[in-house]
Amino acid sequence: MDSLNTSSRFLRPEVRRLEARFGGISSMRISKLLINCSYMENLEHLHLERFSLIPYLPLLSLVLPKIKTLKLIACELTDEIGVHLKNAYLLESLSLAQNDCIEGSFLPDLKNLHELDISRCFQINDINYLSEFCINNSNLKKLNLMENS
């Protein structure tokens, strides 16, 4: 996973699942990773952990239309992620765990999720956002709110 050049295995369109944690690849190469992901026609599951993703959200938006499972754990995200999640038409499972600056204002806009993990998102304290999210997601099977304020 240390090389992300254009001849790398990441350009294989048959890849369905990709996981990367800080240390596996350098944070400076995350933009190249996300660009490569946009060429993976079958990519359905994306798990990124411990990257500072705010500068790369527009690139992430290129990948989101085909993603079913998205885990962005401890990625220093804010509610700005909500603008980009609108492109995630097929999204069924979302984890934004351990993103301390998320307040949850975008939660009511999320639809058709089966799973949501917002554990350890300490700024989510408006019950109205969460209530409206639950109303809009009647197929919800799993909701993780552990260790929130």
Residue, then its C-alpha position, 0 to 999 in steps of 0.5 A: m500500500d506504500s506506492l500509489n503511482t498510476s501503475s499500482r494495483f489501486l487502479r484495478p476497477e474490480v476493487r470493491r473494498l479499500e481500507a487505509r489508516f494513517g501510517g499505511i500511506s502518507s497523508m500527503r498522498i491521500s489526494k492521489l489515493l482518492i483520485n485513483c478511487s474514482y477510477m475503481e468502477n466497482l468500489e463499494h466500501l471505503h474506510l479511511e481512518r486518522f487522516s485530515l480529510i477537510p482539504y480533500l472533501p471535493l476529491l472524496s465527492l468524486v468517489l461517493p456516488k458508488i459507495k455503499t459503506l463509508k467509514l471516515i473515522a477520526c478524520e478531523l471532519t466538521d459538518e461540511i461533510g454533509v454537503h459532500l454526502k449528498n452525492a452518496y446516493l447508494l450509501e447504506s452504512l456510514s461511520l463518522a466516529q471520533n470526529d470531534c467537531i461534527e455537530g450533526s446539522f446535516l443528519p436530517d438530510l441523510k436518507n435510506l441509511h441502514e447503519l450510522d455510527i457517530s460514537r465519540c462525536f462529542q459536539i453532537n448535542d442537538i436532539n432535534y437533528l438526531s430525531e429528524f434523522c431517525i424519522n427520515n431513515s425508517n430502514l435504520k437497523k443500527l445506530n451507535l451513539m456511544e460516548n457522546s455528550 
